[in-house]
Amino acid sequence: MTRPCPGPVPPRAPRLKAPPGSCDSHLHVFGPYDRFPLNEDRSYTPPEATIDSFREVMKTLGTQRAVIVHGSAHGLDIRATINGVEALGANGRGVAVLAPTVTDAELDRLNRVGFRGTRVVTKVRGGVDPGASQTLARRVAPFGWHLQFLIDGPNELEDLAPRLRELPVPCVIDSIGSFRPEDGLDHPAFIVFRKLLETGNFWVKLIGAERRTHAGAPFADMAPIARAVIETRPDRVVWGTDWPHVMAFNYPVPNDADLLDWLLQIDVPDATRKAILVDNPARLYGFDPV
């Protein structure tokens, strides 16, 4: 029996006014559990967090688009994520968790629904490990998809980097590579991280500041890491809330408005902020230009 996660808190109105077409590029949906039960072999037990609940978050934050990343607590059963992407219609996209044996017919179906990538996970049970990345990359390449990686960057990225460079599809690194303020910008793995971004085949998600901060909101101690990756490739950075914030056991469940306002703390030009919220996700996930 895994420990139940605390639920999300209703967001306040953010200080940052999201520009038209803004995208939350990383969230999860769970349930309804009477239709989409959780996987028995999982690392956490999330609260029910449906697409209808997340729509209220979108209204408050002022975002119009969303990318639902399949949560490992549902294992390889991606029906809840499919349901969420379909509910969002043209404003929704999905990132699946798939076995390397997935059929071309299933990939074609998911592509038509709005999926644009599949996720590889090293940190929690219920996902797909990096050993499958080469096979998965070959399978999804004809559909123009990417691979998304949730990894422990400080401890894993240097070893994984050569394999990632060989992949025939774009790679998206979750959670700013899981780097922490104390790692510093001169950490060997962070230097490798920035070099990967410079190649043009890698993207990074600005999510998870609340998980690694020591200062709390507005996450000022995480701003230098985020600013460094933005300065490296401002055209390869997207932002997300990570709603409903599973496994928030050792820190407060964040207010999603604070996560949007974090972009103010990072202190980048308005044009760069618009790229992160609007233009970059439109290119990565295939939304219509705004």
Secondary structure, DSSP 4 states (H G I P E B T S, - for coil): -PPBPPPPPPP---SS-PPTT-EEEEE--B--TTTSPPPSS-S-BPPPB-HHHHHHHHHHHT--EEEEEPPGGGTT--HHHHHHHHHHGGGEEEEE---TT--HHHHHHHHHHTEEEEEEESSSTTS--GGGHHHHHHHHGGGT-EEEEE--HHHHHHHHHHHHHT-SS-EEEGGGGG--GGG-TT-HHHHHHHHHHHTSSEEEEE--HHHH-SS-TT-GGGHHHHHHHHHH-GGGEEE---BT-TT--SSPPPPHHHHHHHHHHHT--HHHHHIIIIIHHHHHHTPPP-
